[in-house]
Amino acid sequence: MPVINKCLFPVAGYGTRFLPATKAIPKEMLPILTKPLIQYGVEEAMSAGINTMAMVTSKHKQAIKAHFQPHPEIEASIQDTPKAPLLDEVNHIIQQCNFTYIEQQQMQGLGHAIYTGKALIGHEPFAVILPDDLCTNDDDSVLLQMTKLHAQHPDCCIVAIEAVPMHAVDKYGVIDGELLPDSKNAYRVHNMVEKPTPAEAPTNLSIVGRYILTHEIFAVLETTQPDKNGEIQITDALLTLAKQGKVIAYQFQGTRFDCGSVKGFVEANTFFASKFFSS
């Protein structure tokens, strides 16, 4: 039974919706309270038993790499003070995980970013987390839920989906399919449409930033044609596999915040602040 050992993080984008803050700071390093978005993603991957984090990054994202390395000067300055535990979580990540990096030379869509990570993944199934989508759950994390489903369907890719208002479907890839036998939240995908208009959308079940992909995806991406904007879409590649019955969409348990938007970023900070100050 395939085990998911690696998680790919496509983090090369410019984050232009957060300018000027992201002119020098990677958007993945923007904090939800005191923890950067990328750390939430890595912790979710770890919750699913994954300890190899593969970062598809750019020359402008050195702060991400620095965050997951020791910082002896800061550690020395807070040693034996009440601030010392503040680095415990990230230091635990550094001790437990292996980080690999590759630079994406051109921004040509999510499919291109994932294909760029091929050298870091090899010939095995892997997870993908988009840190912009911050997911939280009091029970199993979203990625842990998905790995459990993948264990039952090891030949299939798994995509996380969420029901969104119909007027918002043009921001997402949208799936159509039928429920698996004896399931209330997992669908065998028949069709996928990238950013349809509400009139074109087959459903309001929209793909969000969690995937488990089989190694087959790389061969498909290699021959996937760019869209009208010159981008290679992961949705188009997955549609090829869906036509072979090899894609399952999973309506996860939990709450998602779209931290790629200012509104969602503020909502996430408000949510986590209310939990922090009520504890």
N, C-alpha and C positions, 0 to 999 in steps of 0.2 A: 504494500500500500504506500503510495507516494506521501512523503512528509514534506511540508513546506518549511524550508530552511532559510530562505532568502526573501527579503522584501525590497522592492525597488521604489525609490522616491524620485519622481521627476521634478527637480527643483531648479531648473535653469532659467525659468521665465523672469521677466523684468519687474513684474508687479506694478505695472503703470497705474492701476486704479488707486494705488496708495501714495502716489507722488504728492509732495516732495519727500515724504518719509522714506521711501524706498530708493531714493537716488543713490544712497551709499549703503543702506542696510537691506539685506535680503528680506523679502516679505515673509519668508518662512521663519525669520528671527523676530518678527513682531510678537510682543508678549500678550498672552492671555493671563492677566494678573502679572506674575513674575516669571512665568515659564514660556519660552518661545513655542510657536506653533509646531515647529519641526520636532521638538522634544515630545509633545503629546503624541505625534505620529509614531515615533520610535517606541515609546512606551506601549502603544497599542500593539505594535508588531511583537514586542517582547511578551505581551500577555497571551499571544497566540503561539508561544514557544519558539519564536524566530530570534536568532541572534546574529545574523549577517545582514547588514543594512547597506544596500547598494544605491549610491547617490549619483543620479545623472544631473550634473551641475554645470556651472560655467566659471570662467575666470573671475567673475564679479561676486562669487558666492563663497569667498574664503572664510567668512565669519561662521558659516555652517560647520566647516571642517574644524575651525578653532574651538567651537562650542563643545565638540565631542573629543577634545584632547585635554590632558591635564594642564592646569595653570598654576605652577608652583608658587608664584609670587602672591596671587590672591589667596591661595590656600594657607600660605605662611602668615599672611596679614590677619586672617580671621581665626587662626588656630587658637584653641583654648578660650574662645569668646562665645557669646550666645549666638553669633552668626555662623559658627562652624557647621551646624547641620544643614544650612541652606544649600550646600553643594552636594549633600548626600545622594540625592536622586540622580543627578547627572553623573556623579562619580561612579555610582553603581552601574549606570549604562556603559560608561567607558570600560569598566572592568569586565562586564559580561558580554559585550558585543564586539563584533569585528566590522569595521567600516571600510568600504571600498568606494572609489570615486572614478568617474569618467566625465569628460567635458563634452557637452553638446555644442557643436560648432555653429549650428544654425537653428533658429527656432522655427520648426516646420510641423508643429502640431504634436498632440499627445502620442499619437502612434509613432511618430519619428523619435520622440524622446524615449519611448519604451524600447524601440528597436536599437537605439544607441546603447542601451544598457545590456545588450545581448552578451557582450564580452564579460560582463560581471556575473551573469546568471548561469551560463552553460546550458546543459541538456537536462533540465529538471523543471517541475512546476514552481511557480513563485507568486508571491503576493505583490500588489501595487497599492501604495497609499498616496493619495494627493493631500498634502498637509492643509491645503485650503479648506477641505471638508473636515472640520473637527467634530468627531463623534464621541458621545459619552453614553455610558450605561452603567447602572448600579450592579448589574449581573455580568454575564459574559460580554466582553468587548465585541464590537461588530466584526472585527477580523477573526476573532476566535469562533464566533458563530459560523462564519464562512468556511473556516478550515474544517470544522466538523461536518459541514455539508459536502465539502470537496472529498472528504474521506469516504463518503457514500457514493460519490460520482467522480472517481479519479481521472476519468478520461475527458471531463468537461471543464470548461472555463466557468467561473462563477462571477457574476457582476452584482454589486449591491444596487438596489433600487428603492425609491421612495415615491409615494404618491404626492404630486405637487399640483397646485392649482392649474387648470387648463391654460390660463393666460400666460403661464410661466414656462410652458413646455419648450418654447423656442430657445431656451438657454441650455438645453440638455439633449443627450441622446435618449430616445424613448423606445421602449420595448413593446412587443406584442407576443403573446404566448398563451399557454394553457397550464393550469396548475398541475404539478406532479401528483400522482396518486397518493392519497393519504396526507397531503400537505395543504396548509392554508396560506403559505407565504413563499413558496418556491415554484417558479414557472419554467417550463421548457420553452425556450425562446424560438419563435418562428420568424420574427422580423424585427429590425432595429432601424430607426430613422434618426439621423443626426440633426438636431435643432429644427424640428418641423414647425410650421405654423400650427395654431390650434386646429385649423380645419384639416390639416394633413396628418395630425398625430393620431396613431391608432389607439392609444390609451394615454393616461396621465402618469404612467409608471416610468419614472425617469432614472437614468443611471447616475449614481453619485460616485465619489472618489475612492472606492474600494473595489479591488479586483483580485481574483486568483486566476492566473493564466497558465495554461500548459505550454510546453516548449514549442508546440506547433504554431503558436502565434507568430514566432519570428519568421518562419517560412512564408506565412500569409502576408505579414507586413512588408516583406521584401518585394512582393508583387502588387501591393495595394497602391492604386493611383492617387495622387494628390487631389483634393477637392478644388473648387473654383477659386479658393483663396490660397492655393499652393500648399495646403497642409494635409498631412497624412493622418486620418482620423482612426483612432482605435475602434470606434463604432463600426466603420466600414470593414475593418479586418475581422472583427468578431462576427459580423453578419455572415461572412463566408463560412465560419465554423458553425454558426447557428443553423445554416441550411443543411448541415450534416448532423444536426441534433446534438451538437457538442457545446451548447451554451445554456446555462441555467441562471435565471435572475432571482435574486433573493431579497425579499422585503424584510429588512433587518429590524431587530428590536433595539430601540435606543433613540437618541436625539442627535440631530445633525445641525451644525451651524455652518453657513456658507461664509467662511472667513476670508474668501476672496473678494467679498464686497464689504464696504465700510459698515453698512447696516448690520450684516451678519457678524462682523468682527465686534461691534459694540454690543450686540445681543449676547455673544459668547462671554465677553467680559462681565456683563451684567449678571448672567446666569452663574458663572463661577464665583463672582464676588458675593452673591447672595448665599451661596453654599458655604464660602469661607467664613463670612462674618456671622453666620448663624450657628457655626459649629463651636 
